[in-house]
Amino acid sequence: MYIEDRTNPRKPVWRHARLLYTSETGGAIRRDSWAKVWARNVKRANAYLEKSGSKVRVPEGTTLHDLRHFYASVLIKNGATPKQVQKRLGHAKPSITLNVYPHLWEAEEDRTAGMMEATLSDVP
């Protein structure tokens, strides 16, 4: 199936896509019906988690956009660069990523002093 990719609204392109979720007719799910599909999947996920004995649950009211923010947060916490996160999220530029998630990079321990110390300790 081909879908319109508007990641860069100035240059939309049509891309071949294998969709994870499809409508009853096999096409892309429209934005207005996505909430129902998502709610069903959250309910199923929580039922599976409960059945498997896990204490973890998808919080009520969680959206797909929340899942996207969680994904970005995990990448950043584990050392991904702004460029890597930008590519994974499909942002047109790294500056968009830095404007949305600056607080996550600021929360990291500042290691710059240690970098300078390590470099200067080798100087005779």
Buried (B, 14 or more C-beta within 10 A) or exposed (E): EEEEEEEEEEEEEEEEEEEEEEEEEEEBBEEEEBEEBBBEEBEEBBEEBEEEEEEEEBEEEBEEEEEEBEEBBEBBEEEBEBEBBBEBBEBEEBEBBBEBBEEBBEEEEEEEEEEEEEEEEEEE
